[in-house]
């Protein structure tokens, strides 16, 4: 099985038993934690460029030729 991401989704975090234990120990309500995660997710900047554009930008910063590596 290939892992495609390292971070938990909000739903996964809310169901995680270790996170639940820490929240309980800290006196944080699950609903408050959920709202915090959802607010942070809304404020997070979406990706505005494609991978190809990012590679080109990095190459130009390093004064390297932008060689496509994904076909």
N, C-alpha and C positions, 0 to 999 in steps of 0.2 A: 504494500500500500504506500502510495506517495503522499507525503504531507505537503499541503499547498500553503498553509499559513501557520503562524506560531501563536497568534492572539486568539483568545476566546471571543465568541460573539457575546452580545449582551445576554441573550437567553442562556447560553452555556455558563456564563459567570454567575447568573442568578440561581442556577441549579447546582453549582459546584459546592460540595460539602465542606471543603477547606475554607472557602470564602465565607460560607454561612457561619462556620465556627468563629472566624475572626470578627465578622459583623456582630455576632452575638456577644463575644467577649468585649467588644468596644461599645456595645449598647447602641448600635446603628440598626435602624429598621430596614428590612429588605426593600420596602417601597421607596424609602429615601435614597438608598443606594441605587435603585433602578432609575430614579429621576436624575441622579447625578450622572450616571452613565449615558442616559439618553440626551441630557443637556450637552455633555462633552462631545457626543457623536454629532449633534447638530452643529456645533461650533467648529468642528474640524473641517479644514479646507479640503474640498474634493480635488482629486487629481485633474489638472487642467491640460496636461500634455500627454501624448502617447509615448510609449517606450522609445520609438524611433526618434521622436523630437528630443527626448531627454538624452539619448546617446549622442545625437548631433550637438546638443548644447554642451555636454561634458567634453566632447572632442574639441570643440572650438575653444573652450576655456584652456585646454591643455595644449593647444596648437597642434592637434593631431588630425589626420584625415578622418572624416566620418565614414567608416566602413560598415555597411549594413551587415548585421550578423544573424538576422532572422528572415532571410529570404527576400 
